[in-house]
């Protein structure tokens, strides 16, 4: 059995994961981190909660042996040495040796990586990518995280900073991304980007839409979830916004295929689930944005793991 840990800006989720990738127990601990020690204490507390549950028999495991701890930590980080470099949402961690500190507390091997890489590995080992040799996985949510898995191993690049696919520019005249670049796919197709484009469209065209109704008439309260809800109700503005999002993703994935030609492409995250009805449309558009004549043979699949991808991904790091 493995313990997977998902570190966020407000919480730490941890769970027990078996050899089949099944999460048999999980819990959450608040992340209250004013300094490095506070952040580490939250992580240790979350892991101890899983260990206590095991000892109490909550997961129905009477002879559970933990063989490792894997942690999805906010980047940038050095996955080879388990060092968190300078995450913007955890200001206390600067060049912090997270793997070494956690290993010291529990006397177990510890692996650390970012959530995009870890989620891709979990999908490759146990999820939608199982049975495929080379996997490209994208998680569409607040941002767009990606991971590349070749032959069961994460591709990290020279320094560990590879696979930042969310920051591939597809429109150099496009909106500025949080990373500072213009026209990144994250600035066009992430959850906040979908909400922003919906708000701009309603404001510019003065159209009536269920989206605005769900937001209480406040443009600045529009969320991607509201766009998805309006789409499900047949709202024409929501349909147009999501169809445009599918177009952006087709352009982006055409570039990914030309560069990597993976055996499978997996899309997860909250925004990814919302866009599932457009997967066929994205594949239909690929030949216009890809020189690979066999691009449509690559399956485009929904991710197996949802909100628990961080826990499963953390465990996958230690498989």
Residue, then its C-alpha position, 0 to 999 in steps of 0.5 A: x500500500x502507498x500513501x498519496x498526498x495532494x498539497x494545495x494552498x488551503x488544504x492537504x488531502x491524503x489517502x491510502x492507495x492499493x496496488x490497483x490504484x484504488x483509494x481505500x481511505x482518504x482525509x483532508x487537513x487544513x493548510x495553515x502555513x505562515x512559514x516552512x515549518x507550518x506547511x510541513x506540519x500540515x503535510x505530516x498531520x495529513x499523513x498521520x491521519x491516514x496512518x491512524x485510520x489504518x491502525x483503527x481499521x477504518x480501511x478494513x486493512x488489518x495488516x497494511x504495510x506502507x511502502x512509500x509516500x508520494x506527494x503532489x506539491x505546488x511548483x516550481x520544484x526539483x522532482x529529482x531531489x524532492x525540493x520545492x523551489x518557490x511556489x507562489x501559493x505557499x510562500x514559506x517554502x523556498x528551496x525546501x527539501x520536502x521529500x527529505x523532511x517527510x522521509x525523516x519523519x516517517x522513515x519511508x521513501x518519499x517522492x515529490x512531483x507536480x500535480x500534472x506529472x503525477x496525474x499523468x502517471x496515475x492515468x498511465x498506470x491505473x486509469x484511462x492510459x493503462x495499456x498505452x505506451x506513451x501518454x499525454x495527459x492534460x488537466x483543465x481546471x483553474x489552470x491547465x496542467x499537463x504530464x508526459x509519460x513515456x514507457x511508464x516513466x514521467x518525462x521531466x526534461x533536463x531540469x525537471x521543468x518539462x511538460x508545461x503544456x498549459x503555457x504553449x502559446x497558440x495565439x501570440x496576440x491573445x490574452x496575457x496568461x498568468x505566466x506572463x506570456x501571451x495567448x497560452x492555451x491556459x489563458x484561453x481554455x482553463x476554467x477562469x478563461x472560459x468564465x472571462x470569455x463568457x463575461x466579455x461576450x455577454x457584455x459586448x453583445x448584450x445578449x440574454x443568457x442563463x449564464x448571467x441569470x445564474x450569476x445573479x446578474x453580475x458579470x464578475x461573478x460568472x464562473x465556468x461551472x455556470x457556463x457548463x450549467x447553462x450549456x446543459x440547459x441549452x443556452x446558445x451563448x454557453x454553446x458558443x463559448x464551449x464550441x470556441x473552447x473546443x476549437x482552441x483545444x484542437x489547435x493546441x492538441x494538433x501541436x502536441x500531436x505533431x511534437x509528441x505523437x502520443x498513443x493516447x491523449x487524456x483530458x481531466x479536470x473540472x473544465x475537461x469534464x464539462x468539455x467531454x461532449x466536444x471530444x468528437x468535435x475536437x478530433x474532427x478538427x485535428x487534421x486542419x491543425x496537424x500535419x500528422x495524417x494519422x492524428x485522428x487515430x489517437x484516442x481522446x479519452x476522459x480521465x479516470x481520476x477526478x477530484x482524487x487525481x492528486x492522491x492517486x498521482x502521489x501514490x503513483x510516484x512511489x509505485 
